[in-house]
């Protein structure tokens, strides 16, 4: 509780000292990006970026499934002896 009140008081003093006119331009750009990623549209955050994010996600999932399948095949071949 002490840390919270201390940090809030510091923020208030810093805001009062700088004023509204001295807020950096980048602050508003960051806020716009944050609002985009925090929209409640049902998508997970890693798919909210663009089409490139969706493609990278699908490639990653496909490669993971190929790897899991390869490991399953390897385990099967090692555990079941070949019939001669």
PyMOL Python script that loads the backbone (N, CA, C, O; Angstrom):
from pymol import cmd

cmd.read_pdbstr("""\
ATOM      1  N   UNK A   1       0.830  -1.194   0.000  1.00  0.00           N
ATOM      2  CA  UNK A   1       0.000   0.000   0.000  1.00  0.00           C
ATOM      3  C   UNK A   1       0.866   1.247   0.000  1.00  0.00           C
ATOM      4  O   UNK A   1       0.518   2.249  -0.624  1.00  0.00           O
ATOM      5  N   UNK A   2       2.002   1.189   0.703  1.00  0.00           N
ATOM      6  CA  UNK A   2       2.886   2.349   0.767  1.00  0.00           C
ATOM      7  C   UNK A   2       3.514   2.611  -0.593  1.00  0.00           C
ATOM      8  O   UNK A   2       3.623   3.762  -1.015  1.00  0.00           O
ATOM      9  N   UNK A   3       3.924   1.560  -1.277  1.00  0.00           N
ATOM     10  CA  UNK A   3       4.551   1.718  -2.586  1.00  0.00           C
ATOM     11  C   UNK A   3       3.562   2.303  -3.578  1.00  0.00           C
ATOM     12  O   UNK A   3       3.917   3.174  -4.371  1.00  0.00           O
ATOM     13  N   UNK A   4       2.329   1.835  -3.539  1.00  0.00           N
ATOM     14  CA  UNK A   4       1.305   2.325  -4.466  1.00  0.00           C
ATOM     15  C   UNK A   4       1.052   3.813  -4.261  1.00  0.00           C
ATOM     16  O   UNK A   4       1.001   4.567  -5.233  1.00  0.00           O
ATOM     17  N   UNK A   5       0.895   4.246  -3.024  1.00  0.00           N
ATOM     18  CA  UNK A   5       0.625   5.662  -2.786  1.00  0.00           C
ATOM     19  C   UNK A   5       1.845   6.510  -3.147  1.00  0.00           C
ATOM     20  O   UNK A   5       1.701   7.636  -3.623  1.00  0.00           O
ATOM     21  N   UNK A   6       3.028   5.977  -2.923  1.00  0.00           N
ATOM     22  CA  UNK A   6       4.237   6.718  -3.272  1.00  0.00           C
ATOM     23  C   UNK A   6       4.349   6.906  -4.783  1.00  0.00           C
ATOM     24  O   UNK A   6       4.641   8.007  -5.252  1.00  0.00           O
ATOM     25  N   UNK A   7       4.118   5.838  -5.547  1.00  0.00           N
ATOM     26  CA  UNK A   7       4.235   5.944  -7.000  1.00  0.00           C
ATOM     27  C   UNK A   7       3.139   6.825  -7.579  1.00  0.00           C
ATOM     28  O   UNK A   7       3.383   7.548  -8.545  1.00  0.00           O
ATOM     29  N   UNK A   8       1.941   6.784  -7.014  1.00  0.00           N
ATOM     30  CA  UNK A   8       0.852   7.634  -7.495  1.00  0.00           C
ATOM     31  C   UNK A   8       1.168   9.096  -7.233  1.00  0.00           C
ATOM     32  O   UNK A   8       0.929   9.946  -8.091  1.00  0.00           O
ATOM     33  N   UNK A   9       1.697   9.395  -6.065  1.00  0.00           N
ATOM     34  CA  UNK A   9       2.036  10.780  -5.739  1.00  0.00           C
ATOM     35  C   UNK A   9       3.125  11.300  -6.667  1.00  0.00           C
ATOM     36  O   UNK A   9       3.074  12.451  -7.100  1.00  0.00           O
ATOM     37  N   UNK A  10       4.099  10.469  -6.972  1.00  0.00           N
ATOM     38  CA  UNK A  10       5.171  10.878  -7.878  1.00  0.00           C
ATOM     39  C   UNK A  10       4.620  11.157  -9.265  1.00  0.00           C
ATOM     40  O   UNK A  10       5.022  12.128  -9.907  1.00  0.00           O
ATOM     41  N   UNK A  11       3.709  10.324  -9.733  1.00  0.00           N
ATOM     42  CA  UNK A  11       3.110  10.523 -11.050  1.00  0.00           C
ATOM     43  C   UNK A  11       2.327  11.820 -11.092  1.00  0.00           C
ATOM     44  O   UNK A  11       2.404  12.563 -12.071  1.00  0.00           O
ATOM     45  N   UNK A  12       1.581  12.098 -10.049  1.00  0.00           N
ATOM     46  CA  UNK A  12       0.800  13.337 -10.011  1.00  0.00           C
ATOM     47  C   UNK A  12       1.704  14.554 -10.032  1.00  0.00           C
ATOM     48  O   UNK A  12       1.418  15.532 -10.723  1.00  0.00           O
ATOM     49  N   UNK A  13       2.800  14.500  -9.275  1.00  0.00           N
ATOM     50  CA  UNK A  13       3.728  15.632  -9.265  1.00  0.00           C
ATOM     51  C   UNK A  13       4.372  15.819 -10.633  1.00  0.00           C
ATOM     52  O   UNK A  13       4.522  16.947 -11.101  1.00  0.00           O
ATOM     53  N   UNK A  14       4.752  14.721 -11.273  1.00  0.00           N
ATOM     54  CA  UNK A  14       5.395  14.814 -12.585  1.00  0.00           C
ATOM     55  C   UNK A  14       4.424  15.373 -13.615  1.00  0.00           C
ATOM     56  O   UNK A  14       4.820  16.172 -14.463  1.00  0.00           O
ATOM     57  N   UNK A  15       3.166  14.967 -13.555  1.00  0.00           N
ATOM     58  CA  UNK A  15       2.171  15.469 -14.499  1.00  0.00           C
ATOM     59  C   UNK A  15       1.901  16.944 -14.253  1.00  0.00           C
ATOM     60  O   UNK A  15       1.770  17.722 -15.198  1.00  0.00           O
ATOM     61  N   UNK A  16       1.818  17.325 -12.996  1.00  0.00           N
ATOM     62  CA  UNK A  16       1.554  18.726 -12.678  1.00  0.00           C
ATOM     63  C   UNK A  16       2.730  19.606 -13.095  1.00  0.00           C
ATOM     64  O   UNK A  16       2.532  20.746 -13.515  1.00  0.00           O
ATOM     65  N   UNK A  17       3.945  19.087 -12.984  1.00  0.00           N
ATOM     66  CA  UNK A  17       5.121  19.885 -13.325  1.00  0.00           C
ATOM     67  C   UNK A  17       5.268  20.064 -14.834  1.00  0.00           C
ATOM     68  O   UNK A  17       5.654  21.141 -15.288  1.00  0.00           O
ATOM     69  N   UNK A  18       4.967  19.029 -15.619  1.00  0.00           N
ATOM     70  CA  UNK A  18       5.158  19.130 -17.064  1.00  0.00           C
ATOM     71  C   UNK A  18       3.973  19.774 -17.751  1.00  0.00           C
ATOM     72  O   UNK A  18       4.151  20.507 -18.724  1.00  0.00           O
ATOM     73  N   UNK A  19       2.789  19.522 -17.277  1.00  0.00           N
ATOM     74  CA  UNK A  19       1.609  20.086 -17.915  1.00  0.00           C
ATOM     75  C   UNK A  19       1.188  19.251 -19.109  1.00  0.00           C
ATOM     76  O   UNK A  19       1.923  18.364 -19.543  1.00  0.00           O
ATOM     77  N   UNK A  20       0.011  19.531 -19.641  1.00  0.00           N
ATOM     78  CA  UNK A  20      -0.524  18.775 -20.775  1.00  0.00           C
ATOM     79  C   UNK A  20       0.172  19.129 -22.082  1.00  0.00           C
ATOM     80  O   UNK A  20       0.194  18.312 -23.003  1.00  0.00           O
ATOM     81  N   UNK A  21       0.734  20.308 -22.184  1.00  0.00           N
ATOM     82  CA  UNK A  21       1.328  20.753 -23.441  1.00  0.00           C
ATOM     83  C   UNK A  21       2.643  20.051 -23.758  1.00  0.00           C
ATOM     84  O   UNK A  21       3.073  20.055 -24.911  1.00  0.00           O
ATOM     85  N   UNK A  22       3.284  19.456 -22.771  1.00  0.00           N
ATOM     86  CA  UNK A  22       4.612  18.898 -23.001  1.00  0.00           C
ATOM     87  C   UNK A  22       4.609  17.373 -23.121  1.00  0.00           C
ATOM     88  O   UNK A  22       5.648  16.740 -22.937  1.00  0.00           O
ATOM     89  N   UNK A  23       3.466  16.784 -23.423  1.00  0.00           N
ATOM     90  CA  UNK A  23       3.414  15.334 -23.622  1.00  0.00           C
ATOM     91  C   UNK A  23       4.017  15.020 -24.985  1.00  0.00           C
ATOM     92  O   UNK A  23       3.696  15.662 -25.985  1.00  0.00           O
ATOM     93  N   UNK A  24       4.885  14.032 -25.006  1.00  0.00           N
ATOM     94  CA  UNK A  24       5.570  13.660 -26.241  1.00  0.00           C
ATOM     95  C   UNK A  24       4.577  13.155 -27.284  1.00  0.00           C
ATOM     96  O   UNK A  24       3.540  12.588 -26.940  1.00  0.00           O
ATOM     97  N   UNK A  25       4.896  13.362 -28.552  1.00  0.00           N
ATOM     98  CA  UNK A  25       4.047  12.899 -29.648  1.00  0.00           C
ATOM     99  C   UNK A  25       3.979  11.368 -29.673  1.00  0.00           C
ATOM    100  O   UNK A  25       2.931  10.796 -29.975  1.00  0.00           O
ATOM    101  N   UNK A  26       5.076  10.721 -29.362  1.00  0.00           N
ATOM    102  CA  UNK A  26       5.128   9.268 -29.369  1.00  0.00           C
ATOM    103  C   UNK A  26       4.177   8.628 -28.375  1.00  0.00           C
ATOM    104  O   UNK A  26       3.753   7.488 -28.562  1.00  0.00           O
ATOM    105  N   UNK A  27       3.840   9.356 -27.318  1.00  0.00           N
ATOM    106  CA  UNK A  27       2.915   8.839 -26.312  1.00  0.00           C
ATOM    107  C   UNK A  27       1.568   8.514 -26.946  1.00  0.00           C
ATOM    108  O   UNK A  27       0.988   7.464 -26.670  1.00  0.00           O
ATOM    109  N   UNK A  28       1.072   9.402 -27.788  1.00  0.00           N
ATOM    110  CA  UNK A  28      -0.234   9.191 -28.410  1.00  0.00           C
ATOM    111  C   UNK A  28      -0.184   8.055 -29.432  1.00  0.00           C
ATOM    112  O   UNK A  28      -1.169   7.337 -29.607  1.00  0.00           O
ATOM    113  N   UNK A  29       0.948   7.888 -30.102  1.00  0.00           N
ATOM    114  CA  UNK A  29       1.104   6.772 -31.041  1.00  0.00           C
ATOM    115  C   UNK A  29       1.092   5.441 -30.290  1.00  0.00           C
ATOM    116  O   UNK A  29       0.475   4.473 -30.735  1.00  0.00           O
ATOM    117  N   UNK A  30       1.773   5.406 -29.161  1.00  0.00           N
ATOM    118  CA  UNK A  30       1.797   4.188 -28.351  1.00  0.00           C
ATOM    119  C   UNK A  30       0.403   3.879 -27.824  1.00  0.00           C
ATOM    120  O   UNK A  30      -0.014   2.720 -27.809  1.00  0.00           O
ATOM    121  N   UNK A  31      -0.317   4.902 -27.394  1.00  0.00           N
ATOM    122  CA  UNK A  31      -1.680   4.700 -26.900  1.00  0.00           C
ATOM    123  C   UNK A  31      -2.583   4.126 -27.995  1.00  0.00           C
ATOM    124  O   UNK A  31      -3.426   3.270 -27.725  1.00  0.00           O
ATOM    125  N   UNK A  32      -2.399   4.607 -29.243  1.00  0.00           N
ATOM    126  CA  UNK A  32      -3.211   4.111 -30.353  1.00  0.00           C
ATOM    127  C   UNK A  32      -2.921   2.625 -30.607  1.00  0.00           C
ATOM    128  O   UNK A  32      -3.841   1.839 -30.835  1.00  0.00           O
ATOM    129  N   UNK A  33      -1.652   2.252 -30.565  1.00  0.00           N
ATOM    130  CA  UNK A  33      -1.275   0.850 -30.770  1.00  0.00           C
ATOM    131  C   UNK A  33      -1.811  -0.011 -29.622  1.00  0.00           C
ATOM    132  O   UNK A  33      -2.304  -1.115 -29.853  1.00  0.00           O
ATOM    133  N   UNK A  34      -1.717   0.491 -28.387  1.00  0.00           N
ATOM    134  CA  UNK A  34      -2.243  -0.252 -27.245  1.00  0.00           C
ATOM    135  C   UNK A  34      -3.745  -0.473 -27.375  1.00  0.00           C
ATOM    136  O   UNK A  34      -4.240  -1.565 -27.093  1.00  0.00           O
ATOM    137  N   UNK A  35      -4.467   0.548 -27.797  1.00  0.00           N
ATOM    138  CA  UNK A  35      -5.912   0.412 -27.966  1.00  0.00           C
ATOM    139  C   UNK A  35      -6.235  -0.641 -29.027  1.00  0.00           C
ATOM    140  O   UNK A  35      -7.190  -1.405 -28.883  1.00  0.00           O
ATOM    141  N   UNK A  36      -5.430  -0.676 -30.096  1.00  0.00           N
ATOM    142  CA  UNK A  36      -5.645  -1.680 -31.150  1.00  0.00           C
ATOM    143  C   UNK A  36      -5.492  -3.094 -30.596  1.00  0.00           C
ATOM    144  O   UNK A  36      -6.311  -3.968 -30.882  1.00  0.00           O
ATOM    145  N   UNK A  37      -4.443  -3.320 -29.804  1.00  0.00           N
ATOM    146  CA  UNK A  37      -4.179  -4.660 -29.295  1.00  0.00           C
ATOM    147  C   UNK A  37      -5.078  -5.034 -28.126  1.00  0.00           C
ATOM    148  O   UNK A  37      -5.190  -6.217 -27.805  1.00  0.00           O
ATOM    149  N   UNK A  38      -5.723  -4.065 -27.475  1.00  0.00           N
ATOM    150  CA  UNK A  38      -6.580  -4.355 -26.329  1.00  0.00           C
ATOM    151  C   UNK A  38      -8.059  -4.408 -26.689  1.00  0.00           C
ATOM    152  O   UNK A  38      -8.900  -4.550 -25.802  1.00  0.00           O
ATOM    153  N   UNK A  39      -8.395  -4.297 -27.982  1.00  0.00           N
ATOM    154  CA  UNK A  39      -9.793  -4.397 -28.401  1.00  0.00           C
ATOM    155  C   UNK A  39     -10.353  -5.762 -28.031  1.00  0.00           C
ATOM    156  O   UNK A  39      -9.652  -6.771 -28.113  1.00  0.00           O
ATOM    157  N   UNK A  40     -11.597  -5.790 -27.630  1.00  0.00           N
ATOM    158  CA  UNK A  40     -12.263  -7.049 -27.272  1.00  0.00           C
ATOM    159  C   UNK A  40     -12.945  -7.606 -28.515  1.00  0.00           C
ATOM    160  O   UNK A  40     -14.159  -7.476 -28.672  1.00  0.00           O
ATOM    161  N   UNK A  41     -12.166  -8.229 -29.401  1.00  0.00           N
ATOM    162  CA  UNK A  41     -12.733  -8.791 -30.624  1.00  0.00           C
ATOM    163  C   UNK A  41     -12.627 -10.314 -30.670  1.00  0.00           C
ATOM    164  O   UNK A  41     -12.947 -10.927 -31.688  1.00  0.00           O
ATOM    165  N   UNK A  42     -12.184 -10.920 -29.585  1.00  0.00           N
ATOM    166  CA  UNK A  42     -12.123 -12.373 -29.512  1.00  0.00           C
ATOM    167  C   UNK A  42     -10.853 -12.989 -30.067  1.00  0.00           C
ATOM    168  O   UNK A  42     -10.648 -14.194 -29.927  1.00  0.00           O
ATOM    169  N   UNK A  43      -9.996 -12.196 -30.693  1.00  0.00           N
ATOM    170  CA  UNK A  43      -8.740 -12.722 -31.232  1.00  0.00           C
ATOM    171  C   UNK A  43      -7.677 -12.719 -30.139  1.00  0.00           C
ATOM    172  O   UNK A  43      -7.666 -11.832 -29.287  1.00  0.00           O
ATOM    173  N   UNK A  44      -6.780 -13.711 -30.158  1.00  0.00           N
ATOM    174  CA  UNK A  44      -5.642 -13.645 -29.244  1.00  0.00           C
ATOM    175  C   UNK A  44      -4.689 -12.533 -29.674  1.00  0.00           C
ATOM    176  O   UNK A  44      -4.653 -12.157 -30.845  1.00  0.00           O
ATOM    177  N   UNK A  45      -3.929 -12.018 -28.736  1.00  0.00           N
ATOM    178  CA  UNK A  45      -3.107 -10.839 -29.004  1.00  0.00           C
ATOM    179  C   UNK A  45      -2.062 -11.104 -30.089  1.00  0.00           C
ATOM    180  O   UNK A  45      -1.685 -10.180 -30.810  1.00  0.00           O
ATOM    181  N   UNK A  46      -1.588 -12.342 -30.217  1.00  0.00           N
ATOM    182  CA  UNK A  46      -0.553 -12.619 -31.210  1.00  0.00           C
ATOM    183  C   UNK A  46      -1.096 -12.688 -32.625  1.00  0.00           C
ATOM    184  O   UNK A  46      -0.317 -12.833 -33.567  1.00  0.00           O
ATOM    185  N   UNK A  47      -2.417 -12.588 -32.809  1.00  0.00           N
ATOM    186  CA  UNK A  47      -2.995 -12.566 -34.151  1.00  0.00           C
ATOM    187  C   UNK A  47      -3.607 -11.214 -34.499  1.00  0.00           C
ATOM    188  O   UNK A  47      -4.193 -11.073 -35.572  1.00  0.00           O
ATOM    189  N   UNK A  48      -3.488 -10.226 -33.631  1.00  0.00           N
ATOM    190  CA  UNK A  48      -4.105  -8.926 -33.874  1.00  0.00           C
ATOM    191  C   UNK A  48      -3.248  -8.005 -34.730  1.00  0.00           C
ATOM    192  O   UNK A  48      -3.733  -6.964 -35.174  1.00  0.00           O
ATOM    193  N   UNK A  49      -1.997  -8.354 -34.974  1.00  0.00           N
ATOM    194  CA  UNK A  49      -1.087  -7.468 -35.687  1.00  0.00           C
ATOM    195  C   UNK A  49      -1.457  -7.255 -37.137  1.00  0.00           C
ATOM    196  O   UNK A  49      -1.949  -6.186 -37.499  1.00  0.00           O
ATOM    197  N   UNK A  50      -1.229  -8.247 -37.969  1.00  0.00           N
ATOM    198  CA  UNK A  50      -1.499  -8.116 -39.401  1.00  0.00           C
ATOM    199  C   UNK A  50      -1.576  -9.514 -40.005  1.00  0.00           C
ATOM    200  O   UNK A  50      -1.547 -10.517 -39.292  1.00  0.00           O
ATOM    201  N   UNK A  51      -1.674  -9.561 -41.331  1.00  0.00           N
ATOM    202  CA  UNK A  51      -1.712 -10.847 -42.031  1.00  0.00           C
ATOM    203  C   UNK A  51      -0.387 -11.585 -41.866  1.00  0.00           C
ATOM    204  O   UNK A  51      -0.362 -12.816 -41.843  1.00  0.00           O
ATOM    205  N   UNK A  52       0.702 -10.850 -41.753  1.00  0.00           N
ATOM    206  CA  UNK A  52       2.017 -11.476 -41.577  1.00  0.00           C
ATOM    207  C   UNK A  52       2.039 -12.270 -40.272  1.00  0.00           C
ATOM    208  O   UNK A  52       2.586 -13.372 -40.225  1.00  0.00           O
ATOM    209  N   UNK A  53       1.446 -11.714 -39.211  1.00  0.00           N
ATOM    210  CA  UNK A  53       1.398 -12.429 -37.936  1.00  0.00           C
ATOM    211  C   UNK A  53       0.618 -13.729 -38.071  1.00  0.00           C
ATOM    212  O   UNK A  53       1.010 -14.754 -37.513  1.00  0.00           O
ATOM    213  N   UNK A  54      -0.474 -13.687 -38.805  1.00  0.00           N
ATOM    214  CA  UNK A  54      -1.283 -14.884 -39.005  1.00  0.00           C
ATOM    215  C   UNK A  54      -0.507 -15.949 -39.777  1.00  0.00           C
ATOM    216  O   UNK A  54      -0.558 -17.130 -39.432  1.00  0.00           O
ATOM    217  N   UNK A  55       0.208 -15.533 -40.817  1.00  0.00           N
ATOM    218  CA  UNK A  55       1.003 -16.479 -41.615  1.00  0.00           C
ATOM    219  C   UNK A  55       2.121 -17.079 -40.767  1.00  0.00           C
ATOM    220  O   UNK A  55       2.346 -18.289 -40.808  1.00  0.00           O
ATOM    221  N   UNK A  56       2.822 -16.248 -40.003  1.00  0.00           N
ATOM    222  CA  UNK A  56       3.895 -16.756 -39.152  1.00  0.00           C
ATOM    223  C   UNK A  56       3.357 -17.732 -38.110  1.00  0.00           C
ATOM    224  O   UNK A  56       3.995 -18.742 -37.815  1.00  0.00           O
ATOM    225  N   UNK A  57       2.196 -17.436 -37.559  1.00  0.00           N
ATOM    226  CA  UNK A  57       1.580 -18.329 -36.575  1.00  0.00           C
ATOM    227  C   UNK A  57       1.263 -19.679 -37.206  1.00  0.00           C
ATOM    228  O   UNK A  57       1.546 -20.725 -36.623  1.00  0.00           O
ATOM    229  N   UNK A  58       0.674 -19.652 -38.400  1.00  0.00           N
ATOM    230  CA  UNK A  58       0.299 -20.911 -39.059  1.00  0.00           C
ATOM    231  C   UNK A  58       1.522 -21.726 -39.460  1.00  0.00           C
ATOM    232  O   UNK A  58       1.521 -22.950 -39.337  1.00  0.00           O
ATOM    233  N   UNK A  59       2.564 -21.054 -39.939  1.00  0.00           N
ATOM    234  CA  UNK A  59       3.807 -21.763 -40.280  1.00  0.00           C
ATOM    235  C   UNK A  59       4.405 -22.401 -39.033  1.00  0.00           C
ATOM    236  O   UNK A  59       4.856 -23.546 -39.068  1.00  0.00           O
ATOM    237  N   UNK A  60       4.409 -21.657 -37.935  1.00  0.00           N
ATOM    238  CA  UNK A  60       4.952 -22.183 -36.684  1.00  0.00           C
ATOM    239  C   UNK A  60       4.172 -23.405 -36.217  1.00  0.00           C
ATOM    240  O   UNK A  60       4.762 -24.407 -35.814  1.00  0.00           O
ATOM    241  N   UNK A  61       2.846 -23.321 -36.271  1.00  0.00           N
ATOM    242  CA  UNK A  61       2.023 -24.463 -35.853  1.00  0.00           C
ATOM    243  C   UNK A  61       2.239 -25.662 -36.775  1.00  0.00           C
ATOM    244  O   UNK A  61       2.301 -26.796 -36.301  1.00  0.00           O
ATOM    245  N   UNK A  62       2.353 -25.432 -38.079  1.00  0.00           N
ATOM    246  CA  UNK A  62       2.585 -26.528 -39.027  1.00  0.00           C
ATOM    247  C   UNK A  62       3.927 -27.203 -38.749  1.00  0.00           C
ATOM    248  O   UNK A  62       4.011 -28.431 -38.727  1.00  0.00           O
ATOM    249  N   UNK A  63       4.968 -26.414 -38.538  1.00  0.00           N
ATOM    250  CA  UNK A  63       6.279 -26.989 -38.249  1.00  0.00           C
ATOM    251  C   UNK A  63       6.279 -27.743 -36.921  1.00  0.00           C
ATOM    252  O   UNK A  63       6.931 -28.778 -36.790  1.00  0.00           O
ATOM    253  N   UNK A  64       5.552 -27.224 -35.946  1.00  0.00           N
ATOM    254  CA  UNK A  64       5.460 -27.922 -34.662  1.00  0.00           C
ATOM    255  C   UNK A  64       4.769 -29.271 -34.836  1.00  0.00           C
ATOM    256  O   UNK A  64       5.199 -30.271 -34.261  1.00  0.00           O
ATOM    257  N   UNK A  65       3.700 -29.301 -35.627  1.00  0.00           N
ATOM    258  CA  UNK A  65       2.999 -30.567 -35.863  1.00  0.00           C
ATOM    259  C   UNK A  65       3.866 -31.555 -36.638  1.00  0.00           C
ATOM    260  O   UNK A  65       3.843 -32.753 -36.355  1.00  0.00           O
ATOM    261  N   UNK A  66       4.628 -31.062 -37.611  1.00  0.00           N
ATOM    262  CA  UNK A  66       5.547 -31.933 -38.351  1.00  0.00           C
ATOM    263  C   UNK A  66       6.590 -32.510 -37.394  1.00  0.00           C
ATOM    264  O   UNK A  66       6.916 -33.695 -37.471  1.00  0.00           O
ATOM    265  N   UNK A  67       7.107 -31.685 -36.505  1.00  0.00           N
ATOM    266  CA  UNK A  67       8.087 -32.159 -35.530  1.00  0.00           C
ATOM    267  C   UNK A  67       7.514 -33.196 -34.588  1.00  0.00           C
ATOM    268  O   UNK A  67       8.163 -34.199 -34.289  1.00  0.00           O
ATOM    269  N   UNK A  68       6.291 -32.956 -34.117  1.00  0.00           N
ATOM    270  CA  UNK A  68       5.644 -33.925 -33.227  1.00  0.00           C
ATOM    271  C   UNK A  68       5.384 -35.233 -33.973  1.00  0.00           C
ATOM    272  O   UNK A  68       5.582 -36.314 -33.420  1.00  0.00           O
ATOM    273  N   UNK A  69       4.944 -35.135 -35.218  1.00  0.00           N
ATOM    274  CA  UNK A  69       4.729 -36.338 -36.029  1.00  0.00           C
ATOM    275  C   UNK A  69       6.023 -37.099 -36.254  1.00  0.00           C
ATOM    276  O   UNK A  69       6.042 -38.328 -36.182  1.00  0.00           O
ATOM    277  N   UNK A  70       7.101 -36.382 -36.526  1.00  0.00           N
ATOM    278  CA  UNK A  70       8.399 -37.028 -36.719  1.00  0.00           C
ATOM    279  C   UNK A  70       8.876 -37.738 -35.466  1.00  0.00           C
ATOM    280  O   UNK A  70       9.438 -38.830 -35.541  1.00  0.00           O
ATOM    281  N   UNK A  71       8.652 -37.119 -34.317  1.00  0.00           N
ATOM    282  CA  UNK A  71       9.042 -37.768 -33.065  1.00  0.00           C
ATOM    283  C   UNK A  71       8.192 -39.014 -32.814  1.00  0.00           C
ATOM    284  O   UNK A  71       8.697 -40.032 -32.341  1.00  0.00           O
ATOM    285  N   UNK A  72       6.897 -38.927 -33.133  1.00  0.00           N
ATOM    286  CA  UNK A  72       6.032 -40.105 -32.987  1.00  0.00           C
ATOM    287  C   UNK A  72       6.501 -41.246 -33.868  1.00  0.00           C
ATOM    288  O   UNK A  72       6.527 -42.399 -33.437  1.00  0.00           O
ATOM    289  N   UNK A  73       6.873 -40.928 -35.107  1.00  0.00           N
ATOM    290  CA  UNK A  73       7.381 -41.946 -36.042  1.00  0.00           C
ATOM    291  C   UNK A  73       8.677 -42.555 -35.512  1.00  0.00           C
ATOM    292  O   UNK A  73       8.863 -43.771 -35.554  1.00  0.00           O
ATOM    293  N   UNK A  74       9.566 -41.707 -35.016  1.00  0.00           N
ATOM    294  CA  UNK A  74      10.832 -42.191 -34.465  1.00  0.00           C
ATOM    295  C   UNK A  74      10.590 -43.118 -33.283  1.00  0.00           C
ATOM    296  O   UNK A  74      11.189 -44.191 -33.205  1.00  0.00           O
ATOM    297  N   UNK A  75       9.722 -42.717 -32.368  1.00  0.00           N
ATOM    298  CA  UNK A  75       9.433 -43.563 -31.204  1.00  0.00           C
ATOM    299  C   UNK A  75       8.821 -44.893 -31.636  1.00  0.00           C
ATOM    300  O   UNK A  75       9.143 -45.939 -31.071  1.00  0.00           O
ATOM    301  N   UNK A  76       7.950 -44.856 -32.624  1.00  0.00           N
ATOM    302  CA  UNK A  76       7.329 -46.094 -33.119  1.00  0.00           C
ATOM    303  C   UNK A  76       8.388 -47.019 -33.715  1.00  0.00           C
ATOM    304  O   UNK A  76       8.407 -48.216 -33.428  1.00  0.00           O
ATOM    305  N   UNK A  77       9.273 -46.455 -34.548  1.00  0.00           N
ATOM    306  CA  UNK A  77      10.313 -47.274 -35.179  1.00  0.00           C
ATOM    307  C   UNK A  77      11.277 -47.853 -34.148  1.00  0.00           C
ATOM    308  O   UNK A  77      11.750 -48.978 -34.307  1.00  0.00           O
ATOM    309  N   UNK A  78      11.568 -47.103 -33.106  1.00  0.00           N
ATOM    310  CA  UNK A  78      12.495 -47.597 -32.092  1.00  0.00           C
ATOM    311  C   UNK A  78      11.846 -48.611 -31.151  1.00  0.00           C
ATOM    312  O   UNK A  78      12.532 -49.483 -30.618  1.00  0.00           O
ATOM    313  N   UNK A  79      10.552 -48.508 -30.945  1.00  0.00           N
ATOM    314  CA  UNK A  79       9.899 -49.398 -29.977  1.00  0.00           C
ATOM    315  C   UNK A  79       9.367 -50.683 -30.606  1.00  0.00           C
ATOM    316  O   UNK A  79       9.233 -51.690 -29.911  1.00  0.00           O
ATOM    317  N   UNK A  80       9.062 -50.674 -31.900  1.00  0.00           N
ATOM    318  CA  UNK A  80       8.548 -51.869 -32.569  1.00  0.00           C
ATOM    319  C   UNK A  80       9.663 -52.426 -33.449  1.00  0.00           C
ATOM    320  O   UNK A  80      10.060 -51.791 -34.426  1.00  0.00           O
ATOM    321  N   UNK A  81      10.168 -53.606 -33.107  1.00  0.00           N
ATOM    322  CA  UNK A  81      11.273 -54.158 -33.912  1.00  0.00           C
ATOM    323  C   UNK A  81      10.794 -54.556 -35.309  1.00  0.00           C
ATOM    324  O   UNK A  81       9.635 -54.922 -35.507  1.00  0.00           O
ATOM    325  N   UNK A  82      11.709 -54.475 -36.264  1.00  0.00           N
ATOM    326  CA  UNK A  82      11.388 -54.866 -37.640  1.00  0.00           C
ATOM    327  C   UNK A  82      11.259 -56.380 -37.719  1.00  0.00           C
ATOM    328  O   UNK A  82      12.033 -57.116 -37.108  1.00  0.00           O
ATOM    329  N   UNK A  83      10.281 -56.826 -38.470  1.00  0.00           N
ATOM    330  CA  UNK A  83      10.090 -58.269 -38.648  1.00  0.00           C
ATOM    331  C   UNK A  83      10.954 -58.720 -39.821  1.00  0.00           C
ATOM    332  O   UNK A  83      10.871 -58.176 -40.922  1.00  0.00           O
ATOM    333  N   UNK A  84      11.778 -59.718 -39.561  1.00  0.00           N
ATOM    334  CA  UNK A  84      12.674 -60.192 -40.622  1.00  0.00           C
ATOM    335  C   UNK A  84      12.311 -61.556 -41.100  1.00  0.00           C
ATOM    336  O   UNK A  84      12.969 -62.094 -41.990  1.00  0.00           O
TER     337      UNK A  84
END
""", "prot")
cmd.dss("prot")
cmd.show_as("cartoon", "prot")
cmd.util.cbc("prot")
cmd.orient("prot")
